[in-house]
Amino acid sequence: MKRHATAQWKGNLKEGAGSLDTQSGALMDHGYSFKARFEDENGKSGTNPEELLAAAHAGCFTMQLSHLLAENGTPAESLVTKSEVTVEPKDGGGFEIKSSALTLKANVPGIEKEVFESIAGKAKTGCPVSVALGAIDISLDAQLEY
């Protein structure tokens, strides 16, 4: 299986802008820029690679957890995961992705808290995006709600 996306950019780093297209069409000519990536804290001026990485991580983890919970005989009623990716300046210039913090709110009828936490931990380390992000810190705050 292969998936693809295409990035286009015009101009220099700070004043330039680009667009992203994804194979699925979920993003089509979707704008991104330096401002959207590094200056706009409210995130409303366009997307950026870190936001897309956060979406990929949250989605992958949640799907993996859903699978593991069903295998355990305790399918989830609902799983809501937020991934917050942190980008910081690095020594010598530039930026680096430092971490992805997963926050999960789960409704899983009939599961014990310790079993839930163990399964959530396996999903955190086992989802393909977590594996690919092995160079950064990945944390998980998993809250079981009944």
N, C-alpha and C positions, 0 to 999 in steps of 0.2 A: 504494500500500500504506500502510495506517495501522495502528498498534498502540496499545493503550491500557493504562493502569493507573489505579487509583483509590486515593487516600489519604484516610483518615478520622482525625481528631484530636479528642480531648476533653481539656479542662483547659488549664492554662498550660504554658509551655515546659518548665520544669524538673520539675514533678510530673506533667504530663499524659502521655498515651500515645496511640498510634494504631495503625492497622492498614493493611496494603497488600493489594490484590487485583490480580492481573494477568489480562489477557485469556486467556492460555493456561491459567490455573489453577495455574501453578507456585507462585505465592504466593496463598494464600487466607486472608484474615483473619490475615495474618502480622504480628506485633507489631513496633513500633519506638518508640523513646523517646529523650529527651535523654541518658539514661545510656548507652544502646546506641550513641549517636552520638558522644558526647564524653568519656565517663568510663570505659567498660568496655574496657580495652585488650586483653582476651583475646577480645572479640567474641562472647561467648556469651549476652548478655542480650537479643538481638534483632538485627534487621538495621538498616541505616541507608542513606540515599541514597548515601553514598560507597562502601559495600560493593557496592551494586547497580551503581553506575557502574563500579567495578573489574571486576565480572563481565561487564558489557556490553563493556568495552574489551578484556578478555582474549579473550572469545568472538569478537568482531568481527575483531580482529587475526588470530587463529588461523585463522578461516575464510578471510580474505583471503589469508593466506600459503599455505594449502593450495591454493587456486585458482591462485595465481601459480606455485607449484612444479610443479603438474600441467601448466600451460601450457608450462612450461620443459622438460617431458619427464622431470622428476625428482620424481615424486610422493612425498610424505612417508610414511614408515612410521608415525611418531608425532610429534605436536607437543604439547607441554605448556607453557602460558603462564600466568604469574602476573602480575597487575597490582596494584601497590601504590599506592593513591591517598593523597596527603598533604593533610591539611587543617590550616591554621594560623590562629591569630588574626590579624585584620587591623587595621591602624591605624584608630583611631576606633571600634573595637568590632566584634563579630561575627566571623565566620570566613570563610575563602575556600579553595577548592581550589587548590593550588599546582602539583601535578604528578601524573603517572601514570607509574610506572616499570614497564615490561614486562620480564619475565625469561622467556626461552624456552629450552627444552631440546628439541632436534629430532633425529630420526633420519631422515636423508634419504639413502638409498643412491645412490651414483654421482654426487654433486654435489661440485664443488670449493668450498673454503671461501670464496673471494672471490665466487663466483657466488651462493652461499647468502646471504652477508652483504648483497649488493646487493639480492637479491630480498626479504629480510627487511626491509631499509630501505624498499623500495617499499611493502610491506604496512603498515609502521608509519605512513607518511605518507598512504597511500591508503585505509585502511579508513574507512568512514563515521563511526565513533565517534571516531577520531583527528581527522578533519576537523572534527567538531562540537566537539572539545576544543581547538581551535586557540588559545585564550587561555591555555592552561597549558603547562608544560614536559612533553614526552613523551620518555622515554628508552627505549632498548632494549639489553638485554644478551642477545645471541643466542649460544647455545652449540650447536655441531654435535657430536652424539655418533654414533658409528658402531656 
